Every structure is written in C-alpha cells, then in structure tokens.
C-alpha cells in the first residue's frame, strides 16, 4: 500500500514540476516579448524626437529665431520643448 501512495506522490511531484517548468517558459517568453516591445517603443520615441528636432531646426533657419521661439511657433508643448531644446542649443 505504501508503494502505491509513494507512486501517486511521485507522479504528482512530476506533474507539478512539469507545470512549474511550463509556467517558467511562459514567463520567459512574455519577458522576451516585453523587452522587444520596449525596444521598439524606445526606437520609435527616438525617431519622433529626431523629427521634432529637425522641424525646429528648419523653423529656426527659416524664421531666424531662437530655439525657444521655434518650439513656440511649432506649437510644441512644454514637455516636448524640454526634450527638443537640448539638441538645439
């Protein structure tokens, strides 16, 4: 009788271990997906910032104005100005 119980316990342990490993793989895949999405978002943000800086530079040249005025002319919000201005000064 004890060998039957030990066999059932061992099977349960193996099933729990399989479940744990499967869940671990899922978490690892989710982390990889998140890392890729984060990388893509960072790249997109950088590209958008680059575009905003170029537009501000063109405005500065065309209007002969300061970086601050170029941002105002383009209607940039304060938070966008704070990100763009370091590249213009």
C-alpha positions as a LaTeX table, in Angstrom:
\begin{tabular}{lrrr}
\hline
Residue & $x$ (\AA) & $y$ (\AA) & $z$ (\AA) \\
\hline
Unk1 & 0.00 & 0.00 & 0.00 \\
Unk2 & 2.78 & 2.43 & 0.83 \\
Unk3 & 4.38 & 1.83 & $-2.58$ \\
Unk4 & 1.09 & 2.82 & $-4.26$ \\
Unk5 & 0.98 & 6.02 & $-2.22$ \\
Unk6 & 4.64 & 6.72 & $-2.99$ \\
Unk7 & 3.96 & 6.14 & $-6.70$ \\
Unk8 & 0.99 & 8.54 & $-6.64$ \\
Unk9 & 3.03 & 11.15 & $-4.76$ \\
Unk10 & 5.90 & 10.80 & $-7.24$ \\
Unk11 & 3.54 & 11.21 & $-10.19$ \\
Unk12 & 2.06 & 14.31 & $-8.56$ \\
Unk13 & 5.52 & 15.72 & $-7.95$ \\
Unk14 & 6.48 & 15.14 & $-11.60$ \\
Unk15 & 3.27 & 16.78 & $-12.81$ \\
Unk16 & 3.86 & 19.77 & $-10.53$ \\
Unk17 & 7.43 & 20.03 & $-11.82$ \\
Unk18 & 6.21 & 19.91 & $-15.45$ \\
Unk19 & 3.65 & 22.61 & $-14.68$ \\
Unk20 & 6.28 & 24.76 & $-13.00$ \\
Unk21 & 8.65 & 24.45 & $-15.96$ \\
Unk22 & 5.87 & 25.23 & $-18.43$ \\
Unk23 & 4.90 & 28.35 & $-16.47$ \\
Unk24 & 8.56 & 29.37 & $-16.26$ \\
Unk25 & 8.88 & 29.11 & $-20.06$ \\
Unk26 & 5.74 & 31.20 & $-20.49$ \\
Unk27 & 7.16 & 33.90 & $-18.16$ \\
Unk28 & 10.46 & 33.88 & $-20.08$ \\
Unk29 & 8.64 & 34.26 & $-23.41$ \\
Unk30 & 6.48 & 37.06 & $-22.02$ \\
Unk31 & 9.64 & 38.83 & $-20.81$ \\
Unk32 & 11.24 & 38.50 & $-24.26$ \\
Unk33 & 8.11 & 39.91 & $-25.88$ \\
Unk34 & 8.03 & 42.79 & $-23.39$ \\
Unk35 & 11.73 & 43.53 & $-24.00$ \\
Unk36 & 11.15 & 43.62 & $-27.76$ \\
Unk37 & 8.13 & 45.90 & $-27.38$ \\
Unk38 & 10.10 & 48.17 & $-25.07$ \\
Unk39 & 12.98 & 48.31 & $-27.56$ \\
Unk40 & 10.57 & 49.14 & $-30.39$ \\
Unk41 & 8.91 & 51.87 & $-28.32$ \\
Unk42 & 12.29 & 53.37 & $-27.46$ \\
Unk43 & 13.32 & 53.35 & $-31.11$ \\
Unk44 & 10.03 & 54.95 & $-32.18$ \\
Unk45 & 10.36 & 57.61 & $-29.47$ \\
Unk46 & 13.89 & 58.42 & $-30.60$ \\
Unk47 & 12.77 & 58.69 & $-34.23$ \\
Unk48 & 9.92 & 61.02 & $-33.30$ \\
Unk49 & 12.22 & 63.17 & $-31.19$ \\
Unk50 & 14.68 & 63.36 & $-34.08$ \\
Unk51 & 11.86 & 64.52 & $-36.38$ \\
Unk52 & 10.76 & 67.19 & $-33.88$ \\
Unk53 & 14.33 & 68.46 & $-33.58$ \\
Unk54 & 14.72 & 68.66 & $-37.37$ \\
Unk55 & 11.45 & 70.58 & $-37.69$ \\
Unk56 & 12.55 & 73.02 & $-35.01$ \\
Unk57 & 15.95 & 73.49 & $-36.70$ \\
Unk58 & 14.27 & 74.22 & $-40.03$ \\
Unk59 & 11.96 & 76.71 & $-38.34$ \\
Unk60 & 14.92 & 78.42 & $-36.66$ \\
Unk61 & 16.66 & 78.80 & $-40.01$ \\
Unk62 & 13.58 & 79.89 & $-41.94$ \\
Unk63 & 12.42 & 82.43 & $-39.36$ \\
Unk64 & 15.82 & 83.35 & $-37.96$ \\
Unk65 & 14.53 & 82.78 & $-34.45$ \\
Unk66 & 15.75 & 81.17 & $-31.26$ \\
Unk67 & 15.17 & 77.54 & $-30.41$ \\
Unk68 & 12.57 & 78.54 & $-27.81$ \\
Unk69 & 10.66 & 80.62 & $-30.35$ \\
Unk70 & 10.85 & 77.84 & $-32.93$ \\
Unk71 & 9.26 & 75.45 & $-30.45$ \\
Unk72 & 6.53 & 78.00 & $-29.73$ \\
Unk73 & 5.95 & 78.56 & $-33.46$ \\
Unk74 & 5.55 & 74.84 & $-33.97$ \\
Unk75 & 3.13 & 74.59 & $-31.05$ \\
Unk76 & 5.26 & 72.19 & $-29.05$ \\
Unk77 & 4.07 & 71.56 & $-25.50$ \\
Unk78 & 6.36 & 72.41 & $-22.59$ \\
Unk79 & 7.30 & 68.76 & $-22.15$ \\
Unk80 & 8.20 & 68.42 & $-25.85$ \\
Unk81 & 10.23 & 71.64 & $-25.69$ \\
Unk82 & 12.18 & 70.28 & $-22.74$ \\
Unk83 & 13.10 & 67.22 & $-24.79$ \\
Unk84 & 13.91 & 69.13 & $-28.01$ \\
Unk85 & 15.79 & 72.17 & $-26.68$ \\
Unk86 & 18.93 & 70.34 & $-25.51$ \\
Unk87 & 19.54 & 69.30 & $-29.12$ \\
Unk88 & 19.10 & 72.85 & $-30.41$ \\
Unk89 & 21.26 & 74.85 & $-28.03$ \\
\hline
\end{tabular}
